[in-house]
Structure formats: C-alpha cells, structure tokens
Amino acid sequence: MNSPSLALLTAVLLCATAGPAMSTSTTDDIPSHTTAQAATVPAQERPRNVILLIGDGMDEQQITIARNYLKGASGELVMDGMPLRSAVQILTVEDSTEGRAVYVADSANTATSLATGAVTSRGRIATTAGSDERLTTIVELASAAGLRSGLVTTASVTDATAAAFAAHINFRLCENPQSMVNVSYGDIPLGDCTQHLKANGGKGSISEQLAESTLHVLLGGGEKHFAPNIEGGAISVAELARRNGFTLVEDEAALLAAKPDARLLGLFAPSTLPVRLQGENAREAEAPDPSLLNHVHPYLGDVTLPQPMRCEPNPAFATVPSLKTMTDAALRHLSLDNSRGFFLMVESASIDKQAHERKPCGSIGELEQLDEALASALAFARTAPDTLILVTADHSQAAQLIPYHSLFAAYPIPTYTPGKLARIITPEGSHMSVNYATTNFMMEEHTGAAVPLFSNAQGQGRVPPYLRQPELFAIMRDYLRL
Amino acid sequence: MNSPSLALLTAVLLCATAGPAMSTSTTDDIPSHTTAQAATVPAQERPRNVILLIGDGMDEQQITIARNYLKGASGELVMDGMPLRSAVQILTVEDSTEGRAVYVADSANTATSLATGAVTSRGRIATTAGSDERLTTIVELASAAGLRSGLVTTASVTDATAAAFAAHINFRLCENPQSMVNVSYGDIPLGDCTQHLKANGGKGSISEQLAESTLHVLLGGGEKHFAPNIEGGAISVAELARRNGFTLVEDEAALLAAKPDARLLGLFAPSTLPVRLQGENAREAEAPDPSLLNHVHPYLGDVTLPQPMRCEPNPAFATVPSLKTMTDAALRHLSLDNSRGFFLMVESASIDKQAHERKPCGSIGELEQLDEALASALAFARTAPDTLILVTADHSQAAQLIPYHSLFAAYPIPTYTPGKLARIITPEGSHMSVNYATTNFMMEEHTGAAVPLFSNAQGQGRVPPYLRQPELFAIMRDYLRL
C-alpha cells in the first residue's frame, strides 16, 4: 500500500477516534431500534459485523441499465438509498515482483485486494504477484480473533471472488483436486498449480482449502468441485468438509431446515447457479445485419437491427435458492448466539458472467438479486446496529447503454454498432439499447473504470469518497478490530 | 497540487464537519480562514456563490483513463479529493408532452436539466419537450435577484451546454442569425428554428440571445456566431453585445488586461477552442487490421493492432487561454465589489467532443483542464467560504478502458475490438487500451450511465448521494436563495 492511501487512512482513523463529538459520525443506522444487547453492553464490547456485498462487474453502466429496467428511469434501487457513496480505483500489477501497473483487472486479483489489502496480478487467489506468497485474508484474521465468517455467492463457491477470501493459490481455475496440473480448455493450456499440490508441500486445490477452512457458512454453486476425491486420499472433498464439521445442504428446503447452530456448506448446483432473468426465448445481444449494399460502402444500403425484446423469467432459476434466501440463512447462522461478531461476503457473480455472454437481461436480474440481498442486510442491521454494510463491484464490465435512436439519426446512412446489440422493451414502455463491443471473442472483456461503493451510516468517517480498492480491506479489518 | 496532502486535508475536513455541531453540515470549507467580510456580516446576509463545473461526457471511464495517464493508477486528481461524491441519473424524454423516457441524452437536454430543473428532449435549449415553452434558467433567476452570472466553456459559447443557461430555443444548432431556417449539414436537413425568429415574435438565435443577456461574463469560443448581422439589422451580433454593455476580448492578453469592472464577452476562436493534448502525430483510435486468413474464419490468421503511442501537446492550444485562465478571470470579474454573490458555470466541452472523434489524448487533456479549473474554484472558495462547488458531467460517453492484454490471451486465436482502438503509453510506463465501439458512424454515440458528482463541504446536507439531474438545479437555486 502506498503512502498517500496510508495518510488518508490514518486521518480517517484519527477522525473515528477523535472524541465524544465524533460519536455522531459513528451512530447507528436507526439508533432508536438498538437491540437489548446493544442497550446494556458497552459499545466497545458489543459484537461488530461487516457485510460486504459484491456485484461482480457492477459498474455504473450496469447499475443504470438495471435501474431503468427494474424501477424506471426516475426510480431508485435499494442501493441508491445508501447514505454514503464513493468511487473505488482498481489496482492490478503484472505478475512479477515490482511489476508495472495493469489497467484492467480480473475477479481474482480484485477479490484478493478486498480480502487481503494487497495488489496482485490477474488470476491470483490471495497470493503475491511473482513471488506467490500467501496473503492473510480477513476471514483468517476474523477466525483468529474468534469472529465467524461466511461467504455467499451465485457462482461456484470455488470461483475467484469467494475463493480469495479463504484460499491461496496462484491460479483461479485450480478449483478442485483434478484441476491442479496443466489446467486446460480443450487442448489449450491455461495454467498450472503444481507447486500448491499437497504432495509438494502446498495446501491443495481451492475446494480442498475451503473444505478445511474455518468458515462458518459457505453457500453457492460448485458441487462438481467437491465431488472428486481429495489429493492422495479415498474420500471426496465434500466428505472432507463434513469431517471438518460442515453440514452439507443441496437445496433450499435443506438450507432452511438446517440446525441453527450448524456450520453450513451449501452447494446448490454443479457450477454457477442459474440466473433469474433471460432474454425472450433466451435471446442475447446479436450482431446488426447490414445489407449487401452496405458492405460495398458504409454510406449505402441499410441495416437490420436485432428485434426489440422483453426480459422473461429463466425457468431454471426456480431450482435454486435466491441470493436473498442464501443471505438470510447466512445471517441467521452467523449471528446466532454470537457475542464476537462476523464477516460476511455476499456476491452476485453473474452480473459479470452474463455480461461476458452478452446477456443484458441476465445481468439485470442478478443486479436485482444483489439489491434484494442488500435489503436483507439492511434489515439485519436494524437489529444489530454495529454492522458496517458495504456494497461495491470488483471491476467494470463491457455493457454500454447506447442510444435507441442514434444521436445522428438525421443522417440518411445506416449507423449501427460494430459489436453486438440488444434492444430491450422496458416495463415503463420505452426502449433501451445495450451494446457489447470490447472484443470479437466469444466472451466480452472487462473494462477498467473505477467502481461505485455504497456504505451505510457506519461508514461515516471511515469510508472516504475516493479510495483505492485495497484500502477497503483495512476499513473492514479496523471496523472489526482485527 | 500535492494530492496526498489534499487527501489528508479532505479527511480532516470531513472530520471537522462531523462533530457536535452537525450544524456544521452548512459550515464553511475552512472556518478559520473566513474573509473579513464573512467575519463581520451575519451569515444570512453574506453573498453566496455557486460554481458548477461540467466535464462534458466525463463519466467514470473518462475519469479513470485520465487519472491513469495524468497521475498514475495510484494517483489522485483534484476532484478525487472532494469531500462528497454522488451519482446523478440523467433524465430525457421524447419530444412530446407526456413523452416516454429516453435513456441516452445529449448535451442540450442535460444542460437544460441543470439550468432549469426540467426534463426535456434531445437538442432543446431551455424549452419544454413538445410544447416548446421557455424554461426559466438559474442565470435569469440570479439576475432578477441582483446576483451576477458567468459562463465559461472551451466550446463555442453558443454551444448547447452554455446556451441552455441563458437562451431558449428548440434546436441547439440555431447558434446564429444565419442558422435559424433549414439548418443543414451539406444537403442533410438537421432542424429548424423558424418559430423563434424575431420576425415571428421570437428571441432570435442563440448568439443574439446571449448578446442581449444579463450575463456578467461569457468566455469561450464561437466568434463566428457573433460575426453575422443580427436578424433584420445592419450590425453584427458582436456589435449588439457591445451596445448591451459587454467588453469584447479576443485573446488572453486582452482578457487579462480588461478593466476589472467590465462585463466580458471573450471569444478566443472561431468555434471550439483547440485542445491541450493530442495523440502522437495527431493520431486517433484506429481499427485493428486482421489478416486475410482471419477474414476467412475468426479463429484463423492474426491481427495487427494500432501501434502504441504517447500523448503530445497540441501546438494550436498555445493560441488560446486555458480553461483555468478563463475561470480565474471569470472569478475576478464576478466577485469584484459583489455584495450579492454569483453563479458561474465552467465547462470543459471537449472531453466529449474528442471522444466523439475517438481521440483519447484529447479527452485526457481536457479533463486535466477541468481539474485545474476546479483547483482555481477551490482556491477562490478559501477566500469566499460561502461558495458551493459542484463538479459533474452531463452524460456518459463512448470510451472504454479495455485490457491491453486480453483476459483470454491464452486462447491462440486473434481477439480484438470490432471498434476503434488506441493503445497509449502512460507516463508511469504501462500501456492503456482505449476502445470506441458504439457505432460505425464518423462520430461515436453518447452512453446512458449515471454520472459522477463531486461537492465541496458546502454540499453537506444539501447534495444527496443519489439524485436525478434536474434536482441539481433546485440545490443550486436554494443555495443562492433564489
């Protein structure tokens, strides 16, 4: 961490301890609704909680697209009502010690920044760039201090964002014991985690590390990564988790019926959970179709744009618990008879994944899921006021809200995006065009803009209006007094 | 300015306003540095000022691109040190009464929202959608209350953003008496303002309305719109302005030499002012060049990307005053012997215009200009603490910061943007790829994301973390007690 950010942080922390007057800046969301516990236990002994909600790829374009669809252009999301708003600059470096700045991140290095306060290289899970050393995570610090931790995601629990809070490995795709050596897609080599094999003195794959973690709650997808046998053993990773004290649940009924004091491992799908919304007939963004004459000269001919469509429910979504249901369950299990407090990370992963696949309806539904989980977190904080709630994104994404009618529509020539386009009919009766054009590849690229951060009133005096992503780690750590 | 210390100062100021006296939400920036005037005149009688700085098209992508280039990925712009940050949802409607929502704006309807608090349709200058009625602007309210007003821009002063604060017309391109009927580009009809001709009982073109306005300061480009004769008269629009009390200045020396009590009309270029930075050899973003084999199948062949480049000074910039110089002059003339206060709008217009032309270096330099003007505004506010400073954008723009090395670089196929690409070597020694791909037209399209808003401490308790763009008008009006 560099000195400007340290200076800033120091000032903010000084601020937070600047005497009785500052108590006003650290008051509860709704002071009149404190719990009996809060009323009788001195503030310095009351349990403190952090709930970090991450919208993967949830940049300002994604938020506006979702707001327009879900609430109308004049409407408000739950996150819009948060009392503090900041911008978070993402930091990434080349994979070497003293590596130069890289301006676009992936979800592995950004989750590492949030979980550990370090800047690392793309693909890394809580390990240092170049030197591949383990970075201590906030989950590990919380556990050492007697606090509970939970991770909830709509991705595989072994996917990058959740993994970086409780595992350490050089490459994010080493998600299970069978994906440690020569990880590939078809015949294309993508990476290797040989040095982290247990046989080589390492901690093994991500699922093995999660199964052996101190997490109290771990909910999401990724059952397939817990099915293989552990490295060098005759039991599955799931069985390893059971022996380590986890109660395994595989559907919503089992999640809701779990004993309230159980440590939970919920795996509700083989991989990423199905998303809530999809385009009509599962349509995604499509390429505009110029006429033959337009191929001859760009001023000639015409173009057929993709037909406007509505968003519709994805039937497969009914088979899994919502992010709100998982968040509510996590909050119950983390808070029960807990005098020390907890750290909970909640991720809506497929805002990003659906954007990679050029599916704006999918991203909209997953942003709605995050907003609902935030409503649950805010409701919880009304009963446990010493709860810092942060909502942010890990990086920006490809989708752009572009004009439905071009700004240059008066010019009698066919104009259209060179990328892929979805034209969505919104519930308020207007048309919204969403563009994906970062690459010709089958998956869109991330983008590099700073991301939004929303805080509840507990962030006052702690969260500045502009910060670098790794600084969020120290804010959470200090709030929990770790 | 030293950014770490600015960040520190910001944190301390946050601290200072968070104390017992949350009264304090309306205290001065630096209470111990109030002017002699402020010390002796009761608060409710002291002059109040609003400085609204608009980065045209300055969305989070543009800000991050500029920050990375100008300050490095870990650095800070002046605006990053502002104590309050918000998001502003842009609202636009179809051009009819009761028109439906339109999700991407232009600079005319957004400036109208800021200047009047109304939501209107694209292309309109302070007139209502459909019914074409005049909307009262904050400049007019300020004038009626005895406050001064100034407009400063790097565009023509007749261009949409400035125009909407002091003129009323149905179409933004009616900038002078010769552009009122059948406004066209070549033979392409773009619009018509016949009903606003003086002959038809209207107020005439934008330049005529500005020449007859009560503005105290009007600085920027656009001399060509003041050269034609006024409608039905034998004098130029410039002469009309002179007769209305303006002192005309046409270069920086004249600007600096102007009598301190003069009302100023500064026109420093025929149209938009030259920008500060350009790409090496005036290069802009260019199309990737795939090999013949890649045209046969996207998995085959290879691609030649545009050569990386540095940004360099634009020689033409030396011929005009900087935005900071114009802002400083405006502040001098507006504040001299002024017991009532003022409203000043400062626009860096070519963040947007250069993005339309796919020139990232141009946008970077113009964002730097806005940041410098902000530093001037902050310095002024230290001597006049009852000054509300707001920095915002009018709408989002096309540029995207995309990966220099693709996230999917392991796949042995050529991947590249279908749009235009600039690869910029940054002063900190890294590479930054900027993508433009909203359209195949010669000009990029705007985008629809909510935009950032930064406020100084005077915004505390007045500027919420989320608002709709027209709400900014009421915040400024109420601050000035209009």
Interface residues (C-beta under 8 A of the other chain):
Chain A: N2 S3 P4 S5 A7 L8 A11 V12 L14 C15 A18 P20 A21 M22 T24 S25 D59 E60 Q61 I63 T64 I65 R67 N68 G72 A73 S74 E76 D80 G81 M82 P83 L84 R85 S86 A87 Q89 L91 R100 A101 V102 Y103 V104 D106 R122 Y185 I188 P189 L190 G191 P298 S396 A398 Q400 L401 I402 P403 Y404 H405 S406 L407 F408 A410 Y411 P412 I413 T415 Y416 T417 P418 G419 T426 E428 G429 S430 H431 M432 S433 N435 A437 T438 T439 N440 F441 M443 E445 H446 T447 G448 A449 A450 V451 P452 F454 Q460 G461 P464 P465 Y466 R468
Chain B: S3 P4 S5 A7 L8 T10 A11 V12 L14 C15 A18 G19 P20 A21 M22 D59 E60 Q61 I63 T64 I65 R67 N68 G72 A73 S74 G75 E76 D80 G81 M82 P83 L84 R85 S86 A87 Q89 L91 R100 A101 V102 Y103 V104 D106 R122 Y185 I188 P189 L190 G191 P298 S396 A398 Q400 L401 I402 P403 Y404 H405 S406 L407 F408 A410 Y411 P412 I413 T415 Y416 T417 P418 G419 T426 E428 G429 S430 H431 M432 S433 N435 A437 T438 T439 N440 F441 M443 E445 H446 T447 G448 A449 A450 V451 P452 F454 P465 Y466 R468
